[in-house]
Amino acid sequence: MRIARRALAAALLPAPVLAQAAPRVVVVGGGFGGATAARSLHRAGIATTLVEANATYTACPFSNAVIAGLRPMAAQRFGYDALRAEGIAVVHQRAVGVESRRVTLADGTALPFDRLLLSPGIEIRYDALPGYDQAAAEVMPHAWQAGAQTELLAAQLRAMPDGGTVVMVVPPNPYRCPPGPYERASLIAHFLKTQKPRSKLLVLDAKDVFSKQRLFEAAWASLYPGILEYVPLAMGGRVTEVDARSRTVTTDFGTQDGAVLNVIPPQRAGAIAQAAGVADRSGWCPVDPASFESRQVPGMHVIGDAIIAGAMPKSAFAANAQARVAAAAMVALLAGRAVQAPKLLNTCYSLVAPEYGISVAGVYQPANGLLTDVPNAGGTSPLDAPAGVRAAEARYAEDWFATITADVFG
C-alpha cells in the first residue's frame, strides 16, 4: 500500500520536478526587489541563495529627508538577519560574473543555479557628463545611491554659509525614481527656508516635463517663492559639462557656480547586469513583461531599477511588486507550468515639506512586449487638495516606508 501511494504521489508531480527534485535559484542584489524575491522563492520551496555585497542595506526612499536634516541616517539602514532566520542563504560578496549557469563572486566562489534573478539597481555613468567622475562626485555629490553620498550632501548643506547658492543638476530620462529630484529640490528648499533663509536653490533640468509636475510646481509657488528657481531644458537647463575644481556647471547658455552642487548624472543598470549580458546598448535590461525573464539571456530574470519596464517607473514599490511576479513566474517555469499575465501596482509618494505629501499611482499590465498603463486606473493627488489632505499623504508616505521595510527586511 505504501509503495502504491508513493507511486501515485510521484505520478502527480510535474515532470521537471521529478527530473530535478531541488531546483536552485540565485538572487543577486538585496534591495527592495532582490530581498523580496528571495523570500518569495524560499517560501515557495525553492532552494535560494541571496547574494548582496553589503551586510547593511541603505534605503534610497526617504533619503531626501536625511539630506534636509529631517530624518537620521540610521533610520535608512536595514540588515538581513530576518532572512537568515527564515532559512535563506545570504552571502555578502560582490557578484562579478555569470557564465555556464554559475554566478562568480569576488572571492572566486562559483554558485550554480537553474534560474538566476538579478536585482542589481543602478550604477552611475561616469562617462556620460564631461567632467563628472568619481573624484568629482566627492566635491559635487550625486547622492543617488544612499549612504556616504547622502551624508556628504547633507554635511555640505549644513556647512554652507547663509546666502549661498545650491545648484542641482537633473539628468534626462531614464533614471532611478523619476519624482526623486523634485522631492529633493523641495526638501532642500525647505531646509534653506528654515535654516538659511538668505540662500537660494537653482534646479537645472535636462527636460521640460517630469513626474507630478503640476503638483510640484504649485507647491513651489506656494511654499518656496524666491528660494527655488527651476530652469527646464527649454530655458537652458541642460548641463553639458561640470568642473569640480572651479565648482561650476556649464549649460548651453552659460556657466553657474554654487556653494553646494548636487549633480545627478545619467545612470544605467548595475555592473553585474552588464557582466551577465542582460543589458542592451541603452545600458538597461529588456525583459519579458509577464515573467521578467531577460530578452538577452534565457534563464535569467531581471527586476527593479535596472529594467526597461515601459510605463512602470523605477521605484522601490515597483521593484517590490516585480519581485513577487518574477518569483511566481520562476516557480511556474521550474515546474513546467505556464506563466500567468500579471497586473502590477506602483505608488510613489513625495514629500514637498514635512507635512506636505503628494503621490502618483498606476496599474500596469503586459501589452506589446512592455508594461503599459491599465486605462482609467491610478492617478495623482488632487491639485487643489486642502492642507489636511497634504498632511495625511505625508503620513501615508511614512506608513508605506515602515510597512515595506518591515515586509522586506523585518
Secondary structure, DSSP 8 states (H G I E B T S, - for coil): -HHHHHHHHHHHS-HHHHH-SS-EEEEE--SHHHHHHHHHHHHTT-EEEEE-S-SSEE-STTHHHHHTTSS-GGGGEE-SHHHHHTT-EEE-S-EEEEETTEEEETTS-EEE-SEEEE---EEE-TTSSTT-SHHHHTTS----SSSHHHHHHHHHHHHS-TT-EEEEEE--SS-S-TTHHHHHHHHHHHHHHHH-TT-EEEEEES-S--TTHHHHHHHHHHH-TTTEEEE-GGGT--EEEEETTTTEEEETTEEEE-SEEEE---EEE-HHHHHHT---TTSSEEB-TTT-BBSSSTTEEE-GGGEE-TTS-S-HHHHHHHHHHHHHHHHHHHTT-------EEEEEEEEEETTEEEEEEEEEEEETTEEEE-TT--EE--TT--HHHHHHHHHHHHHHHHHHHHHHH-
